[in-house]
Amino acid sequence: MKRELAVVLLSGGMDSCVTAAIAGQDHELALLHANYGQKTERRELKAFNDIAQYYHIPPHRKLVVDMHYLRDMGGSSLTDPRLEVPTQAKACGYNNTLKAGVPSTYVPFRNANLLASGVSWAEVLGARKVFIGAVENDNPCYPDCRELYYKAFNQLVKVGTRPDSQITVGTPLLHLKKSEIVKKGLALGAPLNLSWSCYKNEDRACGVCLSCKLRIEAFKEAGYKDSIPYEAVSLEVAPS
């Protein structure tokens, strides 16, 4: 039986890599990547292409979109060279209402832009599923990483696409811990060694930005070695 097609938003990071592996269990994959002027744009694009090659994705099911207007708008330390990528997280508590501490790494309304492109392409391709590797537990201060956000977005998709499209956005990692994502990815054979998480560097991961710290701690807690290179040898996690 022919498998249905799904669009996966693949940044090249660990979470999107595992999301692609999960989606690939039941779907043929179409992979979408966005260049939006992020500081590690070149390295993330390489990760996207490497992961796409690993899964043997044909050229007509790969799409790279230009969203450099997000960089031009500014407002994020991921895109603005004048802003330093933070190494410490601010406290943030919420109960479906953000209180304080949205980090500078938040790119204003980025996920809505990414999802809009993914849904548009899905409608063209006839795919009924769009997957994104959002993780609520790791980014509780990000407005666009909450379950509430994705419920609202799915309602928008429902009323804003052709009635026969029946597209929904899937978030299979939303409530997982980072270590659980590592274990899930390795169990599915996801090529985590090809992924890139660092917010600052494009050659050796810095090991000190928040994204690197989350990844390092996740591999440590999961009991596996992370094979990507870090600037400090001591940061390369050995199995527990």
Secondary structure, 3 states (H helix, E strand, C coil): CCCCEEEEECCCCHHHHHHHHHHCCCCEEEEEEEECCCCCHHHHHHHHHHHHHHCCCCHHHEEEEECCHHHHHCCCCCCCCCCCCCCCCCCCCECCCECCCCCCCCCCCHHHHHHHHHHHHHHHHCCCEEECCCCCCCCCCCHHHCHHHHHHHHHHHHHHCCCCCCCEEECCCCCCCHHHHHHHHHHCCCCHHHCCCCCCCCCCECCCCHHHHHHHHHHHHHCCCCCCCECCHHHCCCCC
